[in-house]
């Protein structure tokens, strides 16, 4: 079983939500981590775990970020992380997987299905194996207790219920160091 660790410096965890029904606001988490364990090179038997720190949310607007971390939305003081744990991985084609799992936000766990494009494995710097993925999915924020919304003077909704997820993930294969062999034992034989 190989272990692959998410390289946060070369990965992005983004979300998009409609604002006033006509435009899209994009945000991201800047602090996150994840691990994949798999015995196959196509990741069809993968066990995936991921977490993100809510206080790392960044929508390019400090006021909005503070509101998202408040009890109106994520309630970061009470629920500082969101979590994902895979349950099944289905190979759809050579480069496409469907991952089903549990996502936990604000202490509420729901099923989610993610579309995964597997971009392959290459040798990176220092010869380390690196795998790349593009992941997308959707969830309803109301399912997780993120109920705040506003109404404009004209009766329009400020924030849509649907949130789109976009993750660009690069993972490095963890290398197990070989056991230290005592050279004296080898020469005595």
TORKOL-4160 file (C-alpha; in steps of 0.2 Angstrom, whole numbers, padded with zeros to 4 digits, m for minus):
189
<pt num="1" X="0000" Y="0000" Z="0000"/>
<pt num="2" X="0007" Y="0017" Z="m0005"/>
<pt num="3" X="0004" Y="0033" Z="0004"/>
<pt num="4" X="0003" Y="0049" Z="m0006"/>
<pt num="5" X="0003" Y="0066" Z="0004"/>
<pt num="6" X="m0005" Y="0082" Z="m0003"/>
<pt num="7" X="0007" Y="0095" Z="m0008"/>
<pt num="8" X="m0001" Y="0111" Z="m0002"/>
<pt num="9" X="0011" Y="0122" Z="m0011"/>
<pt num="10" X="0006" Y="0115" Z="m0028"/>
<pt num="11" X="m0013" Y="0112" Z="m0024"/>
<pt num="12" X="m0028" Y="0123" Z="m0023"/>
<pt num="13" X="m0045" Y="0120" Z="m0014"/>
<pt num="14" X="m0058" Y="0132" Z="m0021"/>
<pt num="15" X="m0076" Y="0135" Z="m0020"/>
<pt num="16" X="m0089" Y="0145" Z="m0030"/>
<pt num="17" X="m0106" Y="0152" Z="m0026"/>
<pt num="18" X="m0118" Y="0163" Z="m0035"/>
<pt num="19" X="m0120" Y="0181" Z="m0028"/>
<pt num="20" X="m0136" Y="0190" Z="m0032"/>
<pt num="21" X="m0140" Y="0175" Z="m0044"/>
<pt num="22" X="m0130" Y="0183" Z="m0058"/>
<pt num="23" X="m0112" Y="0183" Z="m0053"/>
<pt num="24" X="m0100" Y="0171" Z="m0045"/>
<pt num="25" X="m0089" Y="0173" Z="m0030"/>
<pt num="26" X="m0074" Y="0162" Z="m0028"/>
<pt num="27" X="m0065" Y="0158" Z="m0012"/>
<pt num="28" X="m0052" Y="0146" Z="m0007"/>
<pt num="29" X="m0044" Y="0138" Z="0009"/>
<pt num="30" X="m0026" Y="0142" Z="0011"/>
<pt num="31" X="m0022" Y="0129" Z="0025"/>
<pt num="32" X="m0027" Y="0111" Z="0021"/>
<pt num="33" X="m0020" Y="0093" Z="0020"/>
<pt num="34" X="m0024" Y="0076" Z="0014"/>
<pt num="35" X="m0018" Y="0058" Z="0011"/>
<pt num="36" X="m0022" Y="0045" Z="m0001"/>
<pt num="37" X="m0018" Y="0027" Z="0002"/>
<pt num="38" X="m0018" Y="0015" Z="m0013"/>
<pt num="39" X="m0011" Y="m0001" Z="m0019"/>
<pt num="40" X="m0014" Y="0003" Z="m0038"/>
<pt num="41" X="m0006" Y="0015" Z="m0049"/>
<pt num="42" X="m0024" Y="0021" Z="m0056"/>
<pt num="43" X="m0030" Y="0024" Z="m0038"/>
<pt num="44" X="m0045" Y="0014" Z="m0041"/>
<pt num="45" X="m0044" Y="0007" Z="m0023"/>
<pt num="46" X="m0039" Y="0023" Z="m0015"/>
<pt num="47" X="m0043" Y="0028" Z="0003"/>
<pt num="48" X="m0044" Y="0047" Z="0004"/>
<pt num="49" X="m0044" Y="0058" Z="0019"/>
<pt num="50" X="m0044" Y="0077" Z="0018"/>
<pt num="51" X="m0046" Y="0092" Z="0030"/>
<pt num="52" X="m0046" Y="0111" Z="0029"/>
<pt num="53" X="m0044" Y="0124" Z="0042"/>
<pt num="54" X="m0059" Y="0136" Z="0041"/>
<pt num="55" X="m0050" Y="0151" Z="0048"/>
<pt num="56" X="m0039" Y="0150" Z="0032"/>
<pt num="57" X="m0054" Y="0155" Z="0021"/>
<pt num="58" X="m0050" Y="0168" Z="0008"/>
<pt num="59" X="m0062" Y="0176" Z="m0004"/>
<pt num="60" X="m0051" Y="0192" Z="m0007"/>
<pt num="61" X="m0062" Y="0202" Z="0005"/>
<pt num="62" X="m0058" Y="0202" Z="0023"/>
<pt num="63" X="m0075" Y="0208" Z="0029"/>
<pt num="64" X="m0083" Y="0193" Z="0019"/>
<pt num="65" X="m0070" Y="0181" Z="0026"/>
<pt num="66" X="m0074" Y="0186" Z="0043"/>
<pt num="67" X="m0093" Y="0184" Z="0040"/>
<pt num="68" X="m0090" Y="0167" Z="0033"/>
<pt num="69" X="m0080" Y="0162" Z="0048"/>
<pt num="70" X="m0094" Y="0168" Z="0060"/>
<pt num="71" X="m0108" Y="0158" Z="0067"/>
<pt num="72" X="m0119" Y="0164" Z="0052"/>
<pt num="73" X="m0109" Y="0152" Z="0041"/>
<pt num="74" X="m0095" Y="0140" Z="0046"/>
<pt num="75" X="m0094" Y="0145" Z="0065"/>
<pt num="76" X="m0075" Y="0143" Z="0064"/>
<pt num="77" X="m0073" Y="0145" Z="0083"/>
<pt num="78" X="m0084" Y="0130" Z="0087"/>
<pt num="79" X="m0080" Y="0120" Z="0071"/>
<pt num="80" X="m0062" Y="0124" Z="0066"/>
<pt num="81" X="m0060" Y="0111" Z="0052"/>
<pt num="82" X="m0070" Y="0103" Z="0038"/>
<pt num="83" X="m0066" Y="0085" Z="0034"/>
<pt num="84" X="m0068" Y="0073" Z="0019"/>
<pt num="85" X="m0066" Y="0054" Z="0020"/>
<pt num="86" X="m0069" Y="0043" Z="0005"/>
<pt num="87" X="m0080" Y="0027" Z="0005"/>
<pt num="88" X="m0079" Y="0021" Z="m0013"/>
<pt num="89" X="m0069" Y="0025" Z="m0029"/>
<pt num="90" X="m0076" Y="0020" Z="m0046"/>
<pt num="91" X="m0065" Y="0020" Z="m0061"/>
<pt num="92" X="m0075" Y="0028" Z="m0075"/>
<pt num="93" X="m0061" Y="0028" Z="m0088"/>
<pt num="94" X="m0042" Y="0028" Z="m0089"/>
<pt num="95" X="m0042" Y="0046" Z="m0082"/>
<pt num="96" X="m0058" Y="0048" Z="m0074"/>
<pt num="97" X="m0064" Y="0042" Z="m0056"/>
<pt num="98" X="m0080" Y="0045" Z="m0046"/>
<pt num="99" X="m0076" Y="0046" Z="m0028"/>
<pt num="100" X="m0090" Y="0045" Z="m0015"/>
<pt num="101" X="m0088" Y="0049" Z="0003"/>
<pt num="102" X="m0093" Y="0059" Z="0018"/>
<pt num="103" X="m0090" Y="0078" Z="0020"/>
<pt num="104" X="m0091" Y="0086" Z="0037"/>
<pt num="105" X="m0095" Y="0104" Z="0039"/>
<pt num="106" X="m0100" Y="0112" Z="0056"/>
<pt num="107" X="m0101" Y="0095" Z="0063"/>
<pt num="108" X="m0114" Y="0089" Z="0051"/>
<pt num="109" X="m0109" Y="0074" Z="0039"/>
<pt num="110" X="m0117" Y="0071" Z="0022"/>
<pt num="111" X="m0113" Y="0061" Z="0007"/>
<pt num="112" X="m0105" Y="0069" Z="m0008"/>
<pt num="113" X="m0099" Y="0062" Z="m0025"/>
<pt num="114" X="m0084" Y="0070" Z="m0033"/>
<pt num="115" X="m0079" Y="0069" Z="m0051"/>
<pt num="116" X="m0060" Y="0066" Z="m0052"/>
<pt num="117" X="m0049" Y="0068" Z="m0067"/>
<pt num="118" X="m0032" Y="0059" Z="m0065"/>
<pt num="119" X="m0019" Y="0068" Z="m0074"/>
<pt num="120" X="m0006" Y="0054" Z="m0071"/>
<pt num="121" X="0010" Y="0051" Z="m0062"/>
<pt num="122" X="0027" Y="0059" Z="m0066"/>
<pt num="123" X="0044" Y="0059" Z="m0058"/>
<pt num="124" X="0046" Y="0076" Z="m0050"/>
<pt num="125" X="0061" Y="0085" Z="m0042"/>
<pt num="126" X="0073" Y="0073" Z="m0033"/>
<pt num="127" X="0065" Y="0058" Z="m0042"/>
<pt num="128" X="0050" Y="0058" Z="m0031"/>
<pt num="129" X="0034" Y="0052" Z="m0039"/>
<pt num="130" X="0020" Y="0065" Z="m0041"/>
<pt num="131" X="0002" Y="0062" Z="m0045"/>
<pt num="132" X="m0010" Y="0076" Z="m0051"/>
<pt num="133" X="m0029" Y="0077" Z="m0050"/>
<pt num="134" X="m0043" Y="0089" Z="m0054"/>
<pt num="135" X="m0058" Y="0087" Z="m0043"/>
<pt num="136" X="m0075" Y="0094" Z="m0044"/>
<pt num="137" X="m0092" Y="0093" Z="m0035"/>
<pt num="138" X="m0107" Y="0102" Z="m0028"/>
<pt num="139" X="m0116" Y="0103" Z="m0012"/>
<pt num="140" X="m0130" Y="0112" Z="m0004"/>
<pt num="141" X="m0124" Y="0124" Z="0010"/>
<pt num="142" X="m0141" Y="0123" Z="0019"/>
<pt num="143" X="m0138" Y="0104" Z="0022"/>
<pt num="144" X="m0123" Y="0109" Z="0034"/>
<pt num="145" X="m0132" Y="0123" Z="0043"/>
<pt num="146" X="m0125" Y="0138" Z="0033"/>
<pt num="147" X="m0142" Y="0146" Z="0033"/>
<pt num="148" X="m0138" Y="0164" Z="0033"/>
<pt num="149" X="m0145" Y="0174" Z="0018"/>
<pt num="150" X="m0150" Y="0191" Z="0014"/>
<pt num="151" X="m0164" Y="0198" Z="0002"/>
<pt num="152" X="m0160" Y="0214" Z="m0008"/>
<pt num="153" X="m0173" Y="0228" Z="m0009"/>
<pt num="154" X="m0179" Y="0221" Z="m0025"/>
<pt num="155" X="m0182" Y="0204" Z="m0017"/>
<pt num="156" X="m0167" Y="0195" Z="m0024"/>
<pt num="157" X="m0157" Y="0182" Z="m0015"/>
<pt num="158" X="m0139" Y="0187" Z="m0010"/>
<pt num="159" X="m0131" Y="0170" Z="m0009"/>
<pt num="160" X="m0136" Y="0154" Z="m0018"/>
<pt num="161" X="m0138" Y="0138" Z="m0009"/>
<pt num="162" X="m0127" Y="0128" Z="m0021"/>
<pt num="163" X="m0109" Y="0128" Z="m0019"/>
<pt num="164" X="m0097" Y="0121" Z="m0032"/>
<pt num="165" X="m0080" Y="0114" Z="m0027"/>
<pt num="166" X="m0064" Y="0114" Z="m0038"/>
<pt num="167" X="m0049" Y="0106" Z="m0031"/>
<pt num="168" X="m0032" Y="0105" Z="m0040"/>
<pt num="169" X="m0022" Y="0092" Z="m0031"/>
<pt num="170" X="m0004" Y="0087" Z="m0032"/>
<pt num="171" X="0002" Y="0073" Z="m0021"/>
<pt num="172" X="0019" Y="0066" Z="m0018"/>
<pt num="173" X="0022" Y="0048" Z="m0015"/>
<pt num="174" X="0029" Y="0045" Z="0003"/>
<pt num="175" X="0046" Y="0035" Z="0002"/>
<pt num="176" X="0049" Y="0022" Z="0015"/>
<pt num="177" X="0067" Y="0022" Z="0020"/>
<pt num="178" X="0075" Y="0005" Z="0018"/>
<pt num="179" X="0080" Y="m0004" Z="0034"/>
<pt num="180" X="0097" Y="0000" Z="0040"/>
<pt num="181" X="0108" Y="m0015" Z="0037"/>
<pt num="182" X="0123" Y="m0018" Z="0047"/>
<pt num="183" X="0138" Y="m0020" Z="0035"/>
<pt num="184" X="0147" Y="m0030" Z="0048"/>
<pt num="185" X="0134" Y="m0044" Z="0048"/>
<pt num="186" X="0135" Y="m0045" Z="0029"/>
<pt num="187" X="0154" Y="m0047" Z="0029"/>
<pt num="188" X="0154" Y="m0061" Z="0042"/>
<pt num="189" X="0144" Y="m0073" Z="0032"/>
